[in-house]
Amino acid sequence: MQKIYRITLHPAQCGLDLGDGSERAEYVNQDYILTVLGRPHRNINIMYTYYPKDKEWPQRIREACRDMEIHFQWDYPYDDYFPYEGGLGKDTSGQPFEQMRDIRRHGQDVTLTLTIDCSLTDDYLRAIAKDLKSFGRMRLRINHECDGDWFTHNQRYSYGEIADFFVRFRNILKEEAPNISTVFCAGAVTELDVPDSRVGHEEEFTKAYQAADIWSMDCYLALHYGWPFDICEKGTDSYAVTPVETFYKRLEQSAKRFAKINNDVSRPLVVSEFNTDGDVVGALHQAESIKQFIQRLKDGHAEEWFGGFSLYQFRDRGRLGLEMEDPNNPSVGIPQPLLKEYKEILKDEYFQPKIQQEEELTLPATLRWGSAEDAEGIAFSVVLKDAPEFFELYFEEALNLMIEVNGRWFYKAADTECIDLMPAFYENPAEPGTKISIHIFAPPATGENNPDQGSDWLENYYCTIHKLPKLRLRYDFVEQVTETGKM
């Protein structure tokens, strides 16, 4: 009789998130990303805009203003993100909802970055809250980088008006969809060497910092901010570089200042967009400063005040991605040297969610999915007699599952019957005698939580498993092809 155990999923020391699509790239489906990277992220950040009262809406602004003379990425009437297709009088069959379902089916949480017209009345905001209500413990990043002057919200509204809007939207979310965490993304401390240095526009933004669930900054160790309107060369003024130690201290000091603004109550601080731009440092050296920053986080025990960072992004038309978008075909990605290095970062225990074995149980069993940092699944194990040639799972039940084996994660869609787990041993071979645990979790099959499942449906999704999958484990090939036909 196969022993089965309940397992629980817990946060990593430091969260690791990933951007997927923006003004610089298209969305890449999660099946592809999981296959390439080998494990899911905590959050996937997708970027949208909502200006429904503008005459160009709901077109993507680069299409609506194709003939407009543009000298900077944010010169358009509104931001060149994907249009948010929900809202007042709309349905949720399009985007970003299909992408959000894709993200959650694959055991990850959603961060929706939304630049939005601050003049919209409460009925618009209430409709958005209802759109997002079924997507579990997601994050909503409202009018990010609002300490700057480039986004439409900063060009149309004052800093005080942006803060007022954030608070108003946040309050509506708490009424309609309390499972959603709000993210306020502004600036940092202005002077590192000055005790109690204030953050940018602190007076106007204090109420927003106090209302937010999570504080955020977008900052890069190197960034070519003139992209794509010039080529980054030595001596030009369209890029910036920040030393690793300065970067770290700015984060640390800002976290302390945000807490002081918030009556000495801390909130998680995340970097929602982070990378070192290959346009500046070159593709071959892109990972160097990123790894230095990670080591600085560990040395400083930053997990005490730092909630993680989101690599911007998986695929990019410039050099801010793990892949570069093929200029001949946007559906094709060209792996960058950073990709190989990032896969090693993903394996770092510092960024690994913890799986803990609990008590033995019998089937049927109810699996609970709360988030990428809080779930209950099942596990069983096998001791390898030798290196496997075949390691496959066959399922009789139509379940949506995430499966972890030997450090690699696999996705099983509800209608899929067999999952080949041999890739778990390609890069990480197992020695004879190794005990291999098979960990199974069940994120929402539709990507959305089900209101019929009980009073906690906003935060939890439940699934019952009645039968273990059958394991096909073979230590030898079926037959070898030889030159003579004899073995």
SVG drawing of the C-alpha trace seen along z (x, -y; Angstrom):
<svg xmlns="http://www.w3.org/2000/svg" viewBox="-23 -69 54 80">
<polyline fill="none" stroke="black" stroke-width="0.4" points="0.0,0.0 1.4,-3.4 1.8,-5.8 0.3,-9.2 1.0,-12.3 -0.5,-15.7 1.9,-18.5 1.8,-22.3 3.3,-25.0 5.0,-28.0 6.7,-31.2 10.3,-31.4 12.7,-33.6 12.5,-36.1 9.7,-36.2 10.6,-35.9 8.2,-37.3 8.3,-37.7 7.0,-40.3 5.2,-38.9 4.3,-41.4 4.3,-45.3 4.8,-48.1 8.0,-46.3 6.7,-42.8 3.7,-40.5 2.4,-38.0 4.0,-34.6 1.8,-31.7 2.7,-30.0 3.1,-26.5 6.1,-27.8 7.6,-29.7 7.3,-26.7 8.9,-24.4 11.8,-26.8 12.4,-27.8 11.4,-24.6 9.4,-26.1 6.6,-28.6 7.0,-32.1 5.2,-33.6 3.5,-36.3 3.3,-37.1 3.0,-40.8 0.9,-41.8 0.5,-45.4 -2.7,-47.1 -4.3,-50.5 -7.9,-51.8 -8.9,-55.2 -12.5,-54.4 -13.5,-58.1 -10.8,-58.8 -11.8,-59.0 -9.2,-56.4 -10.4,-53.8 -10.5,-50.8 -7.7,-50.6 -4.2,-50.0 -2.8,-53.5 0.1,-52.7 -2.4,-51.4 -4.8,-54.3 -2.0,-56.8 0.0,-54.9 0.9,-58.1 1.6,-60.3 5.2,-61.6 6.6,-60.0 10.0,-60.9 9.5,-59.1 7.7,-55.9 5.0,-57.9 4.2,-60.6 0.9,-59.0 -2.5,-60.3 -2.6,-57.4 -0.1,-54.6 0.9,-52.1 -0.1,-49.0 -2.7,-46.4 -6.2,-47.8 -8.2,-46.5 -11.3,-45.0 -13.5,-44.7 -15.0,-47.4 -18.4,-49.1 -20.8,-47.3 -18.2,-44.8 -17.6,-41.1 -14.5,-39.2 -14.1,-36.9 -11.2,-38.8 -8.0,-40.3 -6.5,-40.5 -8.8,-37.8 -7.7,-35.0 -4.0,-35.7 -5.0,-35.8 -6.7,-32.4 -3.6,-31.1 -1.3,-32.4 -3.5,-31.0 -4.0,-27.5 -0.2,-27.2 0.1,-27.7 1.0,-31.4 -0.7,-34.6 -1.5,-37.6 -0.1,-41.1 -2.1,-43.3 -0.4,-46.7 -3.2,-49.1 -2.7,-52.7 -6.1,-54.2 -7.9,-57.5 -8.2,-59.2 -11.4,-61.0 -13.4,-57.8 -16.3,-57.7 -16.9,-55.0 -19.2,-52.9 -16.2,-52.3 -14.0,-51.3 -16.6,-49.1 -17.1,-47.2 -13.3,-46.5 -13.4,-45.2 -16.1,-42.8 -14.2,-41.8 -11.2,-40.8 -13.0,-39.3 -12.8,-35.7 -9.0,-35.7 -8.0,-34.9 -5.1,-36.6 -4.0,-38.8 -2.2,-42.2 -3.4,-45.3 -0.7,-47.9 -2.5,-51.1 -0.9,-54.0 2.7,-52.9 5.8,-55.0 3.6,-58.0 6.5,-59.9 7.6,-60.6 6.2,-62.7 6.1,-60.4 2.9,-58.4 -0.5,-59.7 -1.7,-59.9 1.1,-62.2 0.5,-64.4 -3.2,-64.8 -3.3,-64.9 -1.4,-66.3 0.4,-64.1 -2.2,-64.8 -5.0,-63.8 -3.2,-60.5 -3.0,-59.7 -6.6,-60.6 -7.6,-58.3 -5.5,-55.5 -7.1,-55.7 -10.6,-55.9 -10.0,-52.8 -8.4,-51.0 -11.5,-51.6 -13.8,-50.3 -11.7,-47.2 -11.9,-46.5 -15.7,-46.6 -16.1,-44.5 -13.0,-42.3 -11.1,-42.2 -8.9,-39.4 -7.1,-41.8 -3.9,-43.5 -3.2,-47.0 0.3,-48.1 1.4,-51.7 4.5,-52.3 6.1,-55.7 9.7,-56.8 12.5,-56.4 14.4,-58.5 15.9,-61.5 19.2,-61.7 20.9,-58.6 23.4,-60.3 20.8,-62.4 19.1,-60.9 15.3,-60.7 15.6,-61.8 12.1,-62.2 10.7,-60.3 9.6,-62.1 6.4,-64.0 6.0,-62.6 3.4,-65.1 1.1,-64.4 1.6,-60.6 1.4,-59.9 -2.3,-58.9 -1.6,-56.4 1.4,-54.9 -0.8,-54.4 -3.7,-52.9 -1.6,-50.4 -1.1,-46.8 2.3,-46.6 4.8,-49.3 6.7,-49.1 9.5,-50.7 10.5,-50.2 14.3,-50.5 17.0,-49.0 20.7,-48.6 21.1,-49.8 18.4,-51.1 18.4,-52.4 15.4,-54.7 15.7,-56.2 14.7,-52.8 13.5,-52.4 14.1,-55.9 17.8,-55.9 20.8,-53.5 22.6,-53.3 26.2,-54.4 29.0,-55.7 28.7,-59.4 24.9,-59.6 22.5,-60.7 19.6,-58.2 20.7,-55.6 21.5,-55.3 23.6,-53.0 23.4,-52.6 26.1,-50.8 24.8,-47.7 25.6,-49.1 23.8,-52.4 20.9,-50.5 20.6,-48.3 20.9,-51.2 18.2,-53.1 15.8,-50.2 16.7,-49.7 16.4,-53.4 13.2,-53.8 11.6,-50.9 12.4,-52.5 11.0,-55.8 7.8,-54.3 7.3,-52.6 7.8,-56.0 5.3,-57.6 2.9,-54.7 3.1,-55.4 6.0,-53.0 4.0,-50.1 5.9,-48.2 4.5,-46.8 6.2,-44.5 8.4,-46.4 8.8,-44.9 10.7,-45.9 8.0,-45.4 10.4,-46.0 14.0,-45.0 16.8,-44.1 20.2,-45.2 19.7,-46.4 21.7,-44.5 21.6,-47.6 24.0,-49.2 26.1,-46.4 26.0,-44.1 24.2,-40.7 27.2,-38.7 27.5,-40.7 23.8,-41.2 23.7,-38.7 26.8,-39.9 25.2,-42.8 22.0,-40.9 23.9,-38.2 25.8,-40.8 22.5,-42.3 21.1,-39.0 24.2,-38.3 23.8,-41.7 20.2,-40.8 21.4,-37.6 24.3,-39.3 22.0,-42.0 19.2,-39.6 17.0,-41.8 14.1,-39.3 13.3,-41.1 12.0,-44.1 12.2,-43.2 9.3,-41.3 11.0,-40.3 11.5,-41.5 10.0,-40.9 12.3,-40.4 11.3,-42.6 10.7,-40.5 10.4,-37.1 10.5,-38.3 11.5,-41.8 11.9,-43.6 15.0,-45.2 17.5,-43.7 15.4,-43.6 14.3,-40.0 15.4,-36.4 14.5,-36.1 14.7,-38.7 11.7,-38.9 12.6,-37.8 12.2,-41.0 11.0,-38.8 8.3,-36.9 7.0,-38.2 5.9,-34.7 9.5,-33.5 12.0,-34.2 15.7,-34.3 17.3,-33.1 19.7,-35.5 22.8,-34.6 20.8,-35.9 18.4,-33.0 20.9,-30.3 22.0,-32.4 18.5,-33.1 17.6,-29.4 20.3,-29.0 18.9,-31.8 15.5,-30.1 17.1,-27.0 18.6,-29.1 17.1,-28.0 16.7,-31.6 14.0,-31.9 12.5,-28.4 9.0,-28.1 9.0,-25.5 7.2,-22.2 6.6,-20.6 5.4,-17.0 2.6,-16.6 0.5,-13.6 -0.2,-10.4 -3.7,-10.3 -5.9,-8.2 -7.8,-9.0 -10.1,-10.7 -8.4,-13.9 -9.3,-17.5 -6.6,-19.8 -6.7,-23.5 -5.1,-26.2 -4.8,-29.6 -1.9,-31.1 1.6,-30.3 2.7,-30.7 -0.1,-28.9 -1.5,-25.6 -2.2,-22.0 -1.5,-19.1 -0.5,-15.4 2.7,-13.5 3.9,-10.0 7.4,-8.7 9.5,-6.0 13.0,-4.8 15.0,-4.6 16.8,-1.3 18.7,-2.9 18.7,-5.9 15.2,-5.9 14.7,-5.6 10.9,-6.2 9.2,-8.1 5.6,-8.9 2.3,-9.6 -1.1,-8.4 -4.2,-10.0 -7.8,-8.7 -9.3,-11.9 -9.8,-15.2 -7.8,-17.4 -5.8,-20.6 -2.5,-20.0 0.9,-21.3 3.5,-18.6 7.0,-18.9 9.5,-16.1 13.3,-16.3 13.3,-20.1 11.3,-20.5 7.7,-21.5 5.2,-20.2 1.7,-21.3 -1.2,-18.9 -4.3,-20.4 -7.6,-18.9 -8.0,-17.0 -4.4,-15.7 -4.0,-12.0 -0.2,-11.5 2.7,-13.6 6.2,-12.7 8.4,-13.5 11.7,-12.5 12.8,-16.1 13.2,-16.2 16.3,-14.0 17.8,-15.5 19.7,-18.3 19.6,-16.8 20.3,-13.1 19.3,-11.0 21.6,-8.3 20.4,-4.8 18.8,-4.6 17.5,-8.2 14.0,-8.7 12.0,-10.7 9.0,-12.5 6.1,-13.4 4.4,-16.6 0.9,-17.4 -1.1,-20.6 -4.4,-21.7 -4.7,-25.3 -8.1,-26.4 -8.9,-24.4 -10.6,-27.5 -8.1,-29.9 -10.8,-31.4 -12.1,-30.6 -15.6,-29.2 -18.2,-31.1 -20.1,-27.8 -17.2,-26.4 -17.9,-28.2 -17.5,-31.3 -13.8,-31.5 -14.1,-31.2 -12.4,-34.5 -9.1,-33.3 -9.3,-29.5 -10.1,-26.9 -10.8,-23.3 -10.4,-20.1 -10.9,-16.5 -8.6,-13.7 -9.9,-10.2 -7.2,-8.2 -3.4,-8.4 -2.0,-8.5 -0.3,-5.4 3.5,-5.6 5.3,-4.0 8.8,-3.7 11.3,-1.7 15.1,-1.4 15.8,-0.1 14.9,-1.1 12.4,1.0 14.9,2.1 18.1,0.6 18.9,0.0 22.3,1.6 24.3,1.8 24.1,5.6 20.7,6.2 22.3,8.3 22.7,7.3"/>
</svg>
